[in-house]
């Protein structure tokens, strides 16, 4: 039996559509939804690291911390579900089970692959990879293109892609596991794919300059600013992450806002009065 693993619901939907076209491709589908290309990773293989990342996500999603009654008896912590632990348990119990990890040429999938492979070395020989890196596919009009995400691939094209499946090698388990440990220690704010499986870390404010560049003297929807920024990059950036960065710029008084600072459709932003003129003055002098 084959267990197919993807990263993100859009990838899951695309692969599931391909299952209907080829019984040989069918199998169980497991989707990991968290995007490891953004946010803290430090000691993520420990409870403290997982707690720190969860706290960061709550900040990004604007989820308030739970109110604790100091007089109430301490509640037993409820353990978080651990899908990887469950996966390893299945691999131990079901000796015929094979895992196929599907990854597109983007930082989300590559980070997910590194994270998963670093934990599955003991099952070498049963863990397979389909990395669709810089490979040509046909679009709906029959033209050739190079997709970055599984969701861009037509269901019938997956039938050709399955021929690329191969076992993760012993060397890859070692090297890619080491790469994951490097990413955890680096603990960058965002991770960008430079090509192949090479990731570059940048600070969390990496996209702030682009967001500021799309802001104007007039209020405009935060969603419009974010859409303009994501459209400039080959690899899409998570809207939720950029929305958080806009809120951070507002807190730092680099942008003004009106509306409720919740989802990107509920508030507007603009450059504070005088900011654009301040930035334009040196350019005018240089041109004169």
PAKOL-833178 format. One line per 3 residues: number of its first residue (from 1); their letters; for each residue x, y, z of C-alpha. Coordinates in Angstrom, 1 decimal. Each point is the difference from the previous one (the first is absolute). Last residue first. Layout:
% PAKOL-833178
NUM = A = X,Y,Z | ...
% end
This chain:
% PAKOL-833178
288 = XXX = 19.1,68.5,-9.7 | -0.6,-3.7,-0.3 | 1.7,-0.7,3.3
285 = XXX = -2.0,2.7,1.7 | -3.3,-1.4,-1.3 | 1.0,-3.4,1.1
282 = XXX = 0.8,1.3,3.5 | -3.4,1.6,0.2 | -2.0,-3.0,-1.0
279 = XXX = 0.3,-2.0,3.2 | -1.1,2.9,2.2 | -2.9,0.8,-2.4
276 = XXX = -1.2,-3.5,0.2 | 0.1,0.0,3.8 | -1.7,3.4,0.4
273 = XXX = -3.4,-1.4,1.0 | 0.2,-3.6,1.1 | 0.0,-2.5,-2.8
270 = XXX = -3.3,-1.7,-0.4 | -1.8,-3.1,1.2 | -3.5,-1.5,-0.1
267 = XXX = -1.7,-2.5,2.3 | -2.5,-2.9,-0.2 | 1.0,-1.8,-3.1
264 = XXX = 3.5,-0.8,1.3 | -1.6,-1.9,3.0 | 0.1,1.6,3.4
261 = XXX = 1.2,3.5,0.6 | -3.5,1.5,0.1 | -0.4,3.1,-2.2
258 = XXX = 2.5,2.8,-0.6 | 3.8,-0.2,-0.3 | 3.1,2.1,-0.1
255 = XXX = 3.3,-1.4,-1.0 | 3.6,0.4,1.4 | -1.6,0.5,3.4
252 = XXX = 2.0,-3.0,1.4 | -3.4,-1.6,0.9 | -1.2,0.6,-3.6
249 = XXX = 3.2,-1.6,-1.4 | -0.7,-3.0,2.3 | -3.6,-0.2,-1.3
246 = XXX = 1.3,0.0,-3.6 | 2.4,-2.8,0.9 | -2.9,-2.0,1.4
243 = XXX = -1.9,0.4,-3.3 | 3.1,-1.1,-1.8 | 0.0,-3.2,2.0
240 = XXX = -3.7,-0.7,-0.5 | 0.4,0.6,-3.8 | 2.6,-2.8,-0.2
237 = XXX = 2.6,1.0,-2.6 | -0.2,-1.3,-3.6 | 3.2,-1.1,-1.7
234 = XXX = 0.9,1.9,-3.2 | -0.6,3.3,1.9 | -1.5,3.3,-1.2
231 = XXX = -3.6,-1.2,0.3 | 0.4,-0.7,3.7 | 0.7,3.7,0.6
228 = XXX = -3.0,1.3,-2.0 | -2.3,-2.5,1.7 | 1.2,1.2,3.4
225 = XXX = -0.7,3.7,-0.7 | -3.4,-0.9,-1.4 | -0.9,-2.1,3.0
222 = XXX = 1.0,2.8,2.3 | -2.7,2.1,-1.6 | 1.1,3.4,-1.1
219 = XXX = 0.3,3.3,1.9 | 1.6,2.8,-2.0 | 3.6,1.3,0.3
216 = XXX = 1.2,-3.3,-1.5 | 1.0,-3.5,1.2 | 1.5,-2.4,-2.6
213 = XXX = 3.6,0.9,0.9 | -0.7,-0.5,3.7 | -1.0,-3.6,-0.7
210 = XXX = 3.1,-0.5,-2.1 | 2.3,1.4,2.7 | -1.8,-2.2,2.6
207 = XXX = 0.6,-3.2,-1.9 | 3.2,-1.0,1.8 | -1.3,1.1,3.4
204 = XXX = 0.1,-3.6,1.4 | 3.8,-0.1,-0.7 | 1.3,-2.1,-2.9
201 = XXX = 1.1,-3.7,-0.4 | 1.0,-1.4,-3.3 | -1.1,-3.5,-1.1
198 = XXX = 1.8,-2.3,-2.5 | -2.1,-3.0,-1.1 | 0.4,0.6,-3.7
195 = XXX = -0.2,3.8,-0.4 | 0.2,3.0,2.3 | -3.0,-0.9,2.1
192 = XXX = -0.7,2.7,2.7 | -0.4,-0.5,3.7 | -1.6,2.5,2.3
189 = XXX = 0.6,1.2,3.5 | 3.3,-1.8,0.3 | 0.7,-2.6,2.8
186 = XXX = 3.5,-0.7,-1.1 | 0.1,-2.9,2.4 | -3.2,-1.5,-1.3
183 = XXX = 1.1,0.4,-3.6 | 3.3,-1.6,0.7 | -1.8,-3.0,1.6
180 = XXX = -2.1,-0.3,-3.1 | 3.1,0.0,-2.2 | 1.5,-2.7,2.1
177 = XXX = -3.0,-2.2,-0.6 | 0.4,0.8,-3.7 | 3.6,-1.1,0.0
174 = XXX = -0.5,-3.2,2.0 | -3.3,-1.2,-1.4 | 1.2,1.1,-3.4
171 = XXX = 3.2,-2.1,0.3 | -2.1,-3.1,0.9 | -2.1,0.6,-3.1
168 = XXX = -3.7,1.1,-0.1 | -1.7,-2.6,-2.2 | -1.1,1.0,-3.4
165 = XXX = -3.2,1.3,-1.7 | 0.6,1.6,-3.4 | -2.6,-2.2,-1.7
162 = XXX = -2.7,1.6,2.2 | 0.5,3.2,-2.0 | -1.5,-1.5,-3.2
159 = XXX = -3.3,-0.8,1.7 | 0.2,3.3,1.8 | -0.5,1.7,-3.3
156 = XXX = -3.6,-1.3,-0.3 | -0.9,1.9,3.2 | 1.2,3.3,-1.4
153 = XXX = 2.9,1.6,1.9 | -0.3,3.4,1.5 | -1.0,-1.3,3.5
150 = XXX = 3.2,-2.0,0.1 | 1.9,3.3,0.3 | 3.0,1.6,-1.8
147 = XXX = -1.3,-1.0,-3.5 | 2.3,0.1,-3.0 | -2.0,0.6,-3.2
144 = XXX = -0.6,-1.7,-3.3 | -3.1,0.9,-2.0 | -2.9,-2.4,-0.6
141 = XXX = -2.7,2.6,0.7 | -0.8,-1.5,3.5 | 3.6,0.0,1.0
138 = XXX = 2.7,-2.6,-0.9 | 2.8,-0.7,2.3 | 3.8,0.7,-0.1
135 = XXX = 2.2,-0.8,3.1 | 2.0,2.5,1.9 | -0.3,-2.0,3.3
132 = XXX = -3.0,-2.3,0.2 | 1.4,-1.8,3.1 | -1.6,-3.4,0.2
129 = XXX = 1.5,-1.6,3.1 | -0.2,-3.5,1.5 | 0.2,-1.3,3.5
126 = XXX = -0.1,-3.8,0.3 | 3.7,-0.7,-0.6 | 1.1,1.9,3.1
123 = XXX = -2.5,-0.4,2.8 | 2.5,0.9,2.8 | 0.6,3.3,-1.8
120 = XXX = -3.5,1.2,0.5 | 0.4,3.1,2.2 | 2.3,2.2,-2.0
117 = XXX = -2.0,-1.0,-3.1 | -3.0,1.8,1.3 | 1.6,3.3,0.8
114 = XXX = 2.0,0.1,-3.2 | -3.1,-0.9,-2.1 | -2.1,2.7,1.7
111 = XXX = 2.7,2.6,-0.6 | 0.1,-1.0,-3.6 | -3.7,0.1,-0.3
108 = XXX = -0.4,3.5,1.5 | 3.1,1.3,-1.8 | -1.3,-0.7,-3.5
105 = XXX = 0.9,-2.3,-2.8 | -2.7,-2.6,0.6 | 0.1,-2.9,2.4
102 = XXX = -1.7,-3.3,0.2 | 1.1,-2.4,2.7 | -0.8,-3.6,-0.8
99 = XXX = -0.1,-2.3,3.1 | -0.1,-3.8,-0.1 | -2.0,-2.3,2.2
96 = XXX = 0.8,-3.7,-0.3 | 1.4,-0.2,3.6 | -3.2,1.4,1.5
93 = XXX = 0.7,0.2,3.8 | 3.3,1.9,-0.1 | -1.1,2.2,-2.8
90 = XXX = -3.3,0.7,1.7 | 1.8,1.1,3.2 | 2.3,2.2,-2.0
87 = XXX = -3.1,1.7,-1.5 | -1.6,0.5,3.4 | 3.2,1.6,1.3
84 = XXX = 0.0,2.2,-3.2 | -3.7,1.0,0.6 | 0.7,1.2,3.6
81 = XXX = -3.3,1.1,1.5 | 0.7,2.6,2.8 | -0.1,-1.4,3.5
78 = XXX = -2.6,1.6,2.3 | 1.7,1.6,2.9 | -1.4,-1.1,3.4
75 = XXX = -1.9,2.9,1.5 | 1.5,2.0,2.9 | -2.6,0.6,2.7
72 = XXX = -1.9,3.3,-0.3 | 1.1,2.9,2.1 | 2.3,1.5,-2.6
69 = XXX = -2.8,-0.1,-2.6 | 1.7,-0.2,-3.4 | -1.2,2.0,-2.9
66 = XXX = 1.0,-1.6,-3.3 | 2.4,1.9,-2.1 | -1.7,2.0,-2.8
63 = XXX = 0.0,-1.4,-3.6 | 1.2,2.7,-2.4 | 0.9,-2.5,-2.7
60 = XXX = 3.6,1.1,-0.1 | 0.2,0.2,3.8 | -1.6,-3.5,0.3
57 = XXX = 2.5,-1.2,-2.5 | 2.8,1.3,2.1 | -1.3,-1.7,3.1
54 = XXX = -0.2,-3.3,-1.9 | 3.6,0.5,-1.1 | 1.1,0.5,3.6
51 = XXX = -2.0,-3.1,1.2 | 1.6,-2.2,-2.7 | 3.5,1.2,0.9
48 = XXX = -0.7,-0.7,3.7 | -1.4,-3.5,-0.7 | 3.2,-0.8,-1.9
45 = XXX = 0.6,-0.8,-3.7 | -0.8,3.7,-0.8 | 3.3,0.9,1.7
42 = XXX = -0.1,3.3,-1.8 | -2.5,0.0,-2.9 | -1.4,3.5,0.2
39 = XXX = -2.3,1.3,-2.7 | -0.4,-0.5,-3.8 | 1.0,-2.8,-2.3
36 = XXX = -1.5,-2.5,2.4 | -3.5,0.4,-1.4 | -2.3,-2.2,2.1
33 = XXX = -2.5,-2.0,-2.0 | 1.4,-3.5,0.0 | -2.2,-2.1,-2.3
30 = XXX = -0.3,-3.8,0.1 | -1.5,-1.8,-2.9 | -0.7,-3.8,-0.1
27 = XXX = 0.5,-1.7,-3.3 | -0.8,0.2,-3.6 | 2.7,0.3,-2.7
24 = XXX = -0.6,-3.4,-1.5 | -3.8,0.8,-0.2 | 0.8,2.9,-2.3
21 = XXX = -2.4,2.7,-1.0 | -1.8,0.4,3.4 | 3.3,0.2,1.8
18 = XXX = 0.9,3.1,-2.1 | -2.7,2.0,1.7 | 1.4,-0.9,3.4
15 = XXX = 3.3,1.3,-1.1 | -1.4,3.5,-0.8 | -2.1,0.1,3.1
12 = XXX = 2.9,-0.9,2.3 | 2.2,2.6,-1.6 | -2.6,2.7,0.7
9 = XXX = -0.3,-1.3,3.6 | 3.6,0.5,0.9 | 3.1,-2.2,0.1
6 = XXX = -0.3,-3.4,-1.6 | 0.4,-3.6,1.2 | -1.2,-3.0,-1.9
3 = XXX = -0.3,-3.3,2.0 | 0.6,-3.0,-2.3 | -1.2,-3.5,0.8
% end
